[in-house]
Amino acid sequence: MEKVNGHQIAIDELGIDLKDATFVVVDLETTGGSPDSAEITEIGAVKIRGGIVIGEFQTLVNPGSEIPPFITVLTGITDAMVCEAPKIDEVLPSFFEFLGSESTTFLVAHNAPFDISFLRAATIRSKRIWPKYRVLDTAKIARRVLTRDEVPNNKLATLAPYFGAEITPNHRALDDAKATVDVLHGLFERLGSFGVTTVEDLIDFSQRLTPAQQAKRHLLQGLPKSPGLYIFRGPDDEALYVGVSKNIASRVRSYFSNSEARSRVLEMIAIAERIETIVTPTVTEAEIREIRLIKNLKPRYNRRSKFPEKKVWLRLSDENFPRLVTTRGFHSLSDDAGWAGPFSGIEEAEDAKSAIYEVSMLRQCTISITTRSIKFASPCALFEMKKCEAPCVGAQSSDSYASVSLQVRELLHGNAS
């Protein structure tokens, strides 16, 4: 319990004014992205009340394993820096003491699910009980408060200068927590126009479904729980957004939950009239079709790359017995030959190529097949495995192979059944 103007208050009381509540803004640095396989390397926290900082907490944490080089490059935290630092089970008692009671403290973090998931996992592994703190997410609040005309995204590195933060986020826990404090205060100044003046208002505001999300949940009926594509259609049946998921029903349902706070998505839901679905055997095939659909339909809510010449594409080679090749940039692409892309990198393109090999008899060798080469070639193991009909040795005619390459071309173009 905590006294405000001589009155004992707790979280479950109604109407705690934002200026009277105690917030602890938390930021973590870790060895990776998942609490199942990574550990905490640094904790930073700032306690505030009434716009005033009343306490700070910072410590490095020995993760018990080597820090990946790319994490060291990102954060500047090295193995040497943490080797003498306390381990997380030694840190937690003092950290919880700093946080204070779950009945009077609100935790705040930017992209809170990340930080809270690591703290909860560390607490459980230390055989402690995770206190039931109420959590606020500045990224989620920003998505509801700010428009795309004001900020291009809701990353901390974008919001901090927008709200005039004194510290630039730098992937060190305490500095990032301090920057988040300034973002939180900037958001508080904007909340009055939304009728948000108390902590309870803010929790409700950050978790509230929009009227459109509530009114259009009927669009979820009958969606398949299969891999494939989903297309949000507008009043004139125009494509608003094309997406892909391994479980269409589950993914689309997330757009209608209180975890969805992106302003552009909420705007799209407000004008959507129906959701079209296309079931595919695999997610990779769906991703290939998605690229073609986005190119043809030009849905207004799909973001497009500003640098397509740097992206990786997949295409059929221009030869008598075409094969799949990767290429960077779109200048060598031909609809007559067949292509798909862009992919985020070579690895993703290779995964797509492997998926196509699984459903076709396209040759996987890299030789140029000529009348002369056929005389000296020998079939590879794929022929024995019945995954290729060996055009390289003349066992498959060009006409027969043309039907195979046509099937792949249609798959690349999203027309395969």
Phi, psi and omega in degrees: 000156181216143181268134172228117184054040176078006183247133177285123180236159175215167184299327185280357173285153179278144167077040174284114181297145181304325182285345181261348185276154177260122179243139171242114181269124188242144172217144180237153163245143186222172178273357181184191189264350184233133178293347178284335185230001183228166183231163178281136176246342179201142175237132173229139181210146178230127179261130182227153172206133179061031179080007183243137176283124181245002177179153178225151179221133178208136173201142166283156182229132176283114184283350181080009178205167180291145177275126180304142182306320182291333176288321177298319177298320183290314189258337186082001180273122183252167176300323180296327181290330186256354186297329178261002181284156178292153175279166190298325181290340174277333183278324190303317181303313180290328179293316179294326177297320177295319182298320182089188186290142176294344180277345183232354183248136172252129174274143179228138175207157176267120193060059188305323181306327179295303184296316183293324180296322178291317180295317179296316180296318179295321179297315181294318179295334177273009178060040174243167177262128179288121179297149184274063177292145170277137189239136174242143183244111182295329177295318181292319179295319181298323180297330180276333188267320188260150178257166178293339176289335181272315179222141181288336179203179183244033174288152180300321180296338177271317184288325183302307178292330179299320180266010175070036180299142181286335182244135177276128177305134185220019180063029165244138196300310184291318178298318179292325176295320178296319177297322179294327176301314180295324176295317179300314179296323177296321177292322178304320181294336181268345189286337182302323181292345177261007180076021181258112180233344181241166178298321179298320176300317184292318177298315179296319181297317183284341181252358188286137170281142175286159177306322180293320178299321180288317186287336187250018177294343177295341178293345181281345185295132174079007180289138182287148177264049187231164174295150176155198182247153172229141183233116173283127181249141183268191184301327179260021182064018176286149179285124177264322183202139176242127180225169182228145175204156173282343175220096187303313184300315182295317181294314182293325179300328181295334177293339184254020179252167181286354175282345179272110183234006180291126186299322182292326179290317179296323177295319180296316180300323183298331183253356181290142180246332178203166178235116178269142179234149175228111181278137178232158179297325183223161176294322181300316178298322178297320180294323177295316179294323181302315181300316179295318181295318179297320179296319184279319186272336181050055179296134190292339183261004172269126178284143181245147180293139176277347184229064182297337181291345180264353183278162179261136181236162178240132181214162172275135180290154182267084180205174185299323178239083188300151175227165179277132177226153175262148180215149178258127185093160187256003187290335182267005184279145178220127178296332179293326181275326182102133181204166174209149179149181004275154173256159183288341179184178181300318183299317180294321178295321178294325176297319178295320179298317180297321179295322179292321177299327181293331185248010180217170178254026180295141181292148182248357179284164184250003182287156173271117186275119178230170177301322180289317184295329181298327183293332187249357184276161173226147184292149179268182183297334181297330177293317178295329180276359181061036175254359179202145182262017171056058173295341182295337179248011179083011181283347178229131181285162179295326178294317179295318181291330179299325179292328177292312181294328176295319177300316179293319178301316180293325177295317178298326181271002176079021182252000183288146179269000000 
